[in-house]
Amino acid sequence: MRVSIWLAALAVLALPPIFGSGAAHAQSAGGDVFAARCKSCHEPAVDRAPDRATLATMPPAAIVDTLTNGVMKPMAAGLSDDDKQAVAAFLTTTTTAAARPQGRPTPANVGVDVKCAVNPPIKATASDWTSVGLDRSHRYQPNPGLKTADVPKLKVKWSFAMSGGSMPTVIGDWLFITNRSGKFYALDPATGCVRWVVENAVSRTTPMIVKSDVSPSGWLTMIGERTRTVRAFDAQTGKEIWRSAALHANPVVGITGSPVVSGDQVFVPLTSGEEGAARQPTYACCYFQGALAALDLKTGKTLWNTTILPEPLRPSHKNSAGVMQQGPAGGAIWSAPTVDAKRGLVYVATGDSYTDVDTKGADAIVAIDTKTGKIRWSNQVQEKDNFIVGCTDAVKPVNCPSPDGPDYDFGASPIIFHLAPRKGEKGGKDVLLAGQKSGVVFGMDPDTGKSLWSRKVGGGSSLGGIEWGMAADLKRLYVANADTVNLIDEYLRPLGKSPVAIKEPPSSPGLYAIAPASGKLLWSVPAPKAPCHYAGDRTRDRSGGACIRAQSQAPSVMPGAVFSGAMDGWFRAYDAATGKILWADSTTERTYDTVNQVKGQPGGSMDGLGAAIAGGRVFVMSGFNGAANTGGNGTNVLLAYTVDGK
């Protein structure tokens, strides 16, 4: 799976051989350490590693913590505390501003938090968007507060700049959003003013809001942090209610999929950056195995923690550096789980394998009993998808598995869809829908996991195919296809600059509508070729500055309209019945003077978890720092669209 830049701690890379300790505190010494230890992977960025300008968007403490306790810990062995502090100072001080491409805003804790004059009590409405996927991961807002006829009138009302922002959630007069700078915000969705802010909460998961007497206000919100912990807060005040223990001891493990609440349980998916860490020849690849944890909603205590791979970890062979390798490993869970309360199941979609030790748990949809944590069924759709970062390069890391897999894992949450009853039936059946980075959509029996149908909509690549998600209303499944690497390859290969050694399949980016019962293609609309205006980003290293029209972002749907963003910064609404484009806005054609007093903030790539539709407004992030190294800004901008901008 792509190692997303949603957290620099999970955007991993391999460092060159260990540099000795003893570097001075001075920033110049930090530059020496960076040049010796980091530059070869960060300047220019190699594969999915963040470039130097993106690293500069992180708070210094976060860089140090990543080297000390995070995913870089295995590779940073031997660096002193002074070394780490010096590197962080070198990357984030103003003297390195010249390293940032022209037009990139100043990173890390950008802007001024303009507080709201008053904070009303939280009151739920019929038009709230309170979790990453809403009901059973449909990403469907049945009561949007606007009509299909209003969609062509949408304009930006306000904007808010932040470093590496997530998808927001909304309840009544409150909006919640996390970001990489470590600020967890509650905002006013009408104006963007700040209701409260929690510092030192480094997260990119979508906050979930639930009604609960655990919280004094009666409303609880929670996030998953880079440190493998979950934190719950009073949604009215931002006061912490509980904090879980670390859900895994391995520092390469993290949380990218949003924790999901059902009843008195919180389900937390665990992923890792080990497929990037494994580039290091001295790394004992690999030992992370994907897992789902269940926590008690009242206390945060772990109820069960289920490993997804069914086979035990065992030594396999020594690599050319003499380091013992092991497996099976992988099966990371990148997306939010999907709860099926009727069946007492929670479904997760798993990532690729990291080694050539066979496993049945990677590239699979897995059903787990919500009460016991036992695996009820597992359906692996692709065998031997063995992958670590760099194995498509001309010069491969020594830990590459054999054979190399295509990295076609699942990055999107499964969707439970209720089918209309057929003639003679008392009630309709359910189908479980899943989209893979291969560009294939699957329909499965939620009781047994049996595959019922499959439909290929894209060429597929390590960055999708179907990357971040799908959406469904009451009639259709909507699938955004990216084919990101294919598009980059098509542009750069004739110039002799393709980032991959192998030729990718033909691309077919766009939006597709599929019949959930049969997999029949109902309509498709290719992603339009359109101009973009990327500000400072990583594009020059990866795609040569081309406007990449990959539709990687998860779509969101309301009655009559489907919203979908593309990496070229275009945000569009499609007619749900026909696919006709109803409205389109280039988020990169202008800059934004934000509510938090950032002047001239540029937009950028639209990637990740898509739009939230609530209360007559559409909220979406532009400038996302994705793994594609294309169109992202160190500082993102949250855009609030309303009818006529009113």
Secondary structure by P-SEA (a helix, b strand, c coil): ccccccccccccccccccccccccccaaaaaaaaaacccccccccccccccaaaaaaccaaaaaaaacccccccccccccaaaaaaaaaaaccccccccccccccccccccccccccccccccccccccccccccccccccccccccccccccccccbbbbbccccbbbbccccccccccccbbbbbcccccccccccccccccccbbbbbcccccccbbbbbcccccbbbbccccccccccccccccccccccccccccccccbbbbbbbcccccccccccccccccccbbbbbcccccccccccccccccccccccccccccccccccccccbbbbbcccccbbbbbbbbbccccccccccbbbbbcccccccccccccccccccccccccccccccccccccccccccbbbbbbbbcccccccbbbbbbbbbccccbbbbbccccccccccccccccccccccccbbbbcccbbbbbbbaaaaaaaaacccccccccccccccccbbbbbbccccccccccccccbbbbbbcccccccccccccccccccbbbbcccbbbbbccccccccccccccccccccccccccccccccccbbbbcccccccccccccccccccccccccccccccbbbbbbbccccc
